[in-house]
Amino acid sequence: MPTLDVREIPPPQRHPKIHETFEEMDSGEVLEIVNDHEPKPLFYEMQAEVESFDADNYEVEREAAEKFVARFPKQ
C-alpha cells in the first residue's frame, strides 16, 4: 500500500503530489495518507474529479491529536 506522509509537504504541494501518486497506482490499490487534519476537502475533490476513486470504501482514522490516516482506494 503506497503511503504518503504529507505533514512535511508544504500545503500548496500536497494535493498535486497526492493526485500524482494516486494516478500511478494500479486498480485495487489503496493510497494511505498521513495528515495533520482530517482530509475532507481532499475527499470531496477526489470524489468530484477522479473517476477511479472508490469513495464508498474511503476510511479515515484519528490516531493522535494531529495525526489522521486516510485510505483512498482505487477502483
C-alpha positions as CSV (number, residue, x, y, z in Angstrom):
1,M,0.0,0.0,0.0
2,P,1.6,3.3,-1.0
3,T,1.8,5.7,1.9
4,L,2.3,9.5,1.8
5,D,3.0,11.5,5.0
6,V,2.0,14.9,3.8
7,R,2.6,16.7,7.1
8,E,6.1,17.7,5.9
9,I,5.0,18.8,2.4
10,P,4.1,22.5,2.0
11,P,0.3,22.8,1.8
12,P,0.1,24.1,-1.8
13,Q,2.1,21.0,-3.0
14,R,0.1,18.4,-1.1
15,H,-2.9,17.8,-3.4
16,P,-0.8,17.7,-6.6
17,K,1.5,15.1,-5.0
18,I,-1.4,13.0,-3.8
19,H,-3.1,13.1,-7.2
20,E,0.1,12.2,-9.0
21,T,0.7,9.2,-6.7
22,F,-2.9,8.1,-7.0
23,E,-2.8,8.2,-10.8
24,E,0.3,6.0,-10.8
25,M,-1.4,3.3,-8.7
26,D,-3.0,0.1,-10.1
27,S,-6.7,-0.7,-9.8
28,G,-7.4,-2.3,-6.4
29,E,-4.6,-0.5,-4.6
30,V,-5.2,1.8,-1.7
31,L,-3.3,5.1,-1.1
32,E,-2.7,5.8,2.6
33,I,-2.3,9.4,3.5
34,V,-1.0,10.6,6.9
35,N,-2.0,14.2,7.6
36,D,-2.4,16.7,10.5
37,H,-6.1,17.1,9.9
38,E,-9.0,15.1,8.5
39,P,-8.7,15.4,4.7
40,K,-12.3,16.2,4.0
41,P,-11.6,18.8,1.3
42,L,-9.3,16.2,-0.5
43,F,-12.0,13.6,-0.2
44,Y,-14.6,15.9,-1.9
45,E,-12.1,16.9,-4.5
46,M,-11.2,13.3,-5.3
47,Q,-14.9,12.3,-5.3
48,A,-15.7,15.1,-7.8
49,E,-12.6,14.9,-10.1
50,V,-11.2,11.3,-10.0
51,E,-13.4,8.7,-11.6
52,S,-11.3,5.8,-10.3
53,F,-11.5,6.9,-6.7
54,D,-13.7,4.4,-4.7
55,A,-15.4,6.9,-2.4
56,D,-17.6,4.2,-0.9
57,N,-14.6,2.4,0.7
58,Y,-12.8,5.6,1.9
59,E,-11.7,5.3,5.5
60,V,-10.1,7.8,7.9
61,E,-8.9,7.2,11.5
62,R,-7.7,9.8,14.0
63,E,-4.6,8.2,15.6
64,A,-3.4,11.3,17.6
65,A,-4.3,15.0,18.0
66,E,-2.5,15.9,14.8
67,K,-2.3,12.5,13.1
68,F,-5.0,11.3,10.7
69,V,-4.6,8.3,8.5
70,A,-6.9,8.2,5.5
71,R,-7.2,5.4,2.9
72,F,-8.1,6.3,-0.6
73,P,-8.9,3.1,-2.6
74,K,-8.6,3.0,-6.4
75,Q,-11.2,1.1,-8.4
